[in-house]
Amino acid sequence: MNPQPRAGRLPNVNPRPRPGHSPDADPRPARTTGPRLLTRLAVLAVCGAALLSCGTAKPDGTAGQSATASSDTTTAPTDAEPGTPATSTPAEPPAESAPPATSSAEVEVERDGMEPALVTGVRSARHDGFDRVVIDFEDAVPGYTVRWRSKVEEEGSGKPVDLRGGRALHIMLTPANAHTDDGASTWKEPSVAGSLSAITGIVKTGDFEGRVGIALTSDRSRNFQVQEYTGPDRLVIDVRH
């Protein structure tokens, strides 16, 4: 009789190996570990970085570059903000309507390096709600500073200008001349007595060394608007009543 196995133990039975198969062989494929796995991961990382840097290929075989399209937007000129330089526009605004929003703050525009502009005339007119003064130039509009002042002195001499008991909207043009090469004046002070409301007088305060001064006298500081125009070149100052 064959002895019975003890309870709780399995008989030591070795299965018969299949032909050509080693009983110690593992039927599952071996995993790739160690340096070989690290080498493959490094290669994949390099390829991925190369694809990102090269971008998408164009049809002609060259590499393209991703970009965001943009377009230039041209906006129409708007009314000058209070205290800021005026913008150049081709035609004067209608005289029948009051000027745009104005301010009493100083306006300054610098134009260094240009040839002195020639002042060829100063004209004025009264309109509904404002007085307009136009300064005409030959070739170009120079730089300018426009501000209210309680005292004004003549350029060169330093002599005080009679403001007739009030204030002056002083306009300094530079570089500019108001005379020819022979010394002849290119404009005369216009008479505004009774023809304007806010402006009581227009006074030339200087024509010296590339600086031309013009004072618009008034009883008090008022809001004003400064604008440049071309064809012909001119500077327009509107003073509120």
C-alpha positions in Angstrom: 0.0 0.0 0.0 1.1 3.5 -0.8 1.4 5.8 2.2 -1.3 8.6 2.4 -0.2 12.2 2.5 -0.5 14.0 5.7 -3.3 16.4 6.3 -2.5 20.0 5.3 0.4 19.0 2.9 0.3 18.5 -0.9 2.1 15.6 -2.4 5.4 16.6 -4.1 4.4 16.1 -7.7 6.6 17.4 -10.4 4.8 18.1 -13.7 6.2 16.5 -16.8 8.1 19.1 -18.9 6.9 19.8 -22.5 9.3 18.9 -25.3 11.8 21.7 -26.0 10.7 23.6 -22.9 12.8 24.0 -19.8 10.9 23.7 -16.6 12.9 26.6 -15.2 12.1 29.0 -18.1 9.7 31.9 -17.4 7.1 31.9 -20.2 6.5 35.7 -19.8 8.8 38.1 -21.8 11.4 39.8 -19.8 10.9 43.5 -19.0 13.4 46.1 -20.2 15.1 47.6 -17.2 18.2 49.4 -16.3 20.3 51.4 -18.7 18.4 50.3 -21.8 15.2 51.9 -20.5 16.9 55.1 -19.6 18.5 55.3 -23.0 15.1 54.9 -24.8 13.5 57.6 -22.6 16.4 60.0 -23.3 15.9 59.5 -27.1 12.2 60.1 -26.8 12.8 63.3 -24.9 15.3 64.6 -27.4 12.9 63.9 -30.3 10.0 65.7 -28.6 12.2 68.8 -27.9 13.3 68.8 -31.6 9.7 68.7 -32.8 8.7 71.6 -30.6 11.6 73.8 -31.7 11.2 73.1 -35.3 7.4 73.8 -35.5 5.2 72.7 -38.3 6.7 72.1 -41.7 5.5 74.3 -44.5 4.6 72.7 -47.9 8.0 73.7 -49.4 9.8 71.7 -46.7 11.0 74.6 -44.6 10.1 75.0 -40.9 7.4 77.5 -40.1 7.1 79.6 -37.0 3.9 80.2 -35.0 2.8 83.8 -34.8 -0.2 85.9 -33.9 -1.6 88.0 -36.7 -2.0 91.7 -36.0 -3.3 94.6 -38.0 -2.6 98.3 -37.9 -5.7 100.3 -36.9 -6.0 103.9 -38.1 -8.4 106.1 -36.1 -9.8 109.4 -37.0 -8.3 112.4 -35.1 -10.3 113.4 -32.1 -10.7 116.7 -30.3 -7.5 117.7 -28.4 -7.7 116.8 -24.7 -7.4 119.6 -22.2 -3.8 120.7 -21.8 -2.4 118.4 -24.6 -0.9 119.4 -27.9 -3.3 119.8 -30.8 -3.2 117.5 -33.8 -2.8 118.5 -37.4 -6.0 118.4 -39.6 -6.6 119.4 -43.2 -9.4 121.9 -42.8 -10.7 124.4 -40.2 -13.8 123.5 -38.2 -17.0 125.3 -39.2 -17.0 128.8 -37.9 -20.7 128.7 -37.2 -20.4 126.2 -34.3 -18.5 126.6 -31.0 -15.1 124.8 -30.8 -14.8 121.4 -29.1 -14.1 120.9 -25.4 -11.5 123.4 -24.2 -9.3 124.1 -21.3 -7.3 126.9 -19.7 -4.3 124.6 -19.2 -1.0 125.3 -21.0 -0.4 123.7 -24.4 3.2 123.0 -25.6 4.5 121.5 -28.8 8.3 121.2 -29.5 9.8 121.1 -33.0 13.5 121.4 -32.7 15.8 121.0 -35.7 13.5 122.5 -38.3 14.1 125.7 -40.3 12.4 128.8 -38.8 8.9 129.2 -40.1 7.8 132.5 -41.5 4.8 134.2 -40.0 2.9 135.7 -42.9 -0.2 137.1 -41.1 -2.5 137.1 -38.1 -6.2 137.4 -38.5 -9.2 137.3 -36.2 -13.0 137.0 -36.2 -15.9 136.7 -33.7 -18.1 133.7 -33.8 -21.0 132.3 -31.8 -19.6 131.5 -28.4 -15.9 132.1 -29.2 -13.3 134.4 -30.8 -10.9 132.9 -33.4 -7.3 133.9 -34.1 -5.5 132.4 -37.1 -1.7 132.6 -37.5 -0.6 131.9 -41.0 2.8 130.5 -41.9 4.9 129.8 -44.9 6.0 126.2 -45.4 5.4 124.7 -41.9 3.9 125.2 -38.5 6.7 125.7 -35.9 6.7 124.6 -32.3 4.6 126.7 -29.9 3.7 127.3 -26.3 0.2 128.7 -25.4 -0.6 129.7 -21.9 -2.3 132.4 -19.8 0.0 134.9 -18.1 -0.4 137.9 -15.9 2.9 139.5 -17.0 4.5 139.5 -20.5 7.8 140.9 -21.5 9.0 141.8 -25.0 11.6 139.4 -26.5 15.1 140.9 -26.4 14.4 144.1 -24.6 12.6 142.7 -21.6 10.2 145.7 -21.6 6.8 144.9 -20.0 3.9 144.6 -22.4 0.8 146.6 -21.6 -2.0 144.0 -20.9 -4.6 146.7 -20.4 -5.4 145.7 -16.9 -6.1 142.1 -17.6 -4.3 138.9 -18.6 -2.8 137.6 -21.9 -3.0 134.3 -23.7 0.6 134.3 -24.7 1.7 132.4 -27.8 5.4 131.7 -28.2 6.4 130.4 -31.7 9.8 128.7 -32.1 11.7 128.4 -34.4 10.0 131.2 -36.3 10.5 134.7 -37.8 8.1 137.5 -38.5 10.4 139.4 -40.9 12.2 139.0 -44.2 16.0 138.7 -44.7 16.0 142.4 -45.3 14.4 143.0 -41.9 10.9 144.0 -43.2 8.0 142.9 -41.0 5.8 140.2 -42.6 2.7 141.0 -40.5 1.2 143.9 -38.6 -0.8 143.9 -35.4 -4.5 143.8 -36.4 -7.0 146.1 -34.7 -9.6 144.2 -32.8 -11.4 147.0 -31.0 -15.1 146.2 -30.8 -14.9 143.4 -33.2 -14.2 140.6 -30.7 -15.8 139.6 -27.4 -13.3 137.6 -25.3 -10.1 139.1 -26.8 -9.5 142.8 -26.3 -6.2 143.1 -28.3 -3.6 141.3 -30.3 0.0 142.4 -29.5 3.3 141.3 -31.0 5.6 140.7 -28.1 8.8 139.9 -30.0 10.5 138.8 -33.1 14.0 138.0 -32.0 16.5 135.2 -32.6 14.0 132.7 -34.0 11.3 133.4 -31.4 8.0 135.2 -32.2 5.7 136.2 -29.4 2.0 137.1 -29.7 -0.3 138.1 -26.8 -4.0 137.9 -26.9 -5.2 140.2 -24.2 -8.4 139.6 -22.2 -10.1 140.7 -19.0 -9.5 137.2 -17.4 -8.3 133.7 -18.2 -10.7 131.8 -20.4 -10.9 128.3 -21.9 -9.2 127.9 -25.3 -8.6 125.4 -28.0 -5.5 125.1 -30.2 -5.4 123.3 -33.5 -3.0 123.0 -36.5 -4.1 122.9 -40.1 -2.5 122.5 -43.5 -3.1 123.9 -47.0 -2.1 126.6 -46.1 -0.2 126.0 -42.9 -1.8 127.8 -39.9 -2.4 127.7 -36.2 -5.9 128.3 -35.0 -6.7 129.5 -31.4 -10.3 129.6 -30.3 -11.0 131.5 -27.1 -14.4 131.0 -25.4 -16.6 134.0 -24.6 
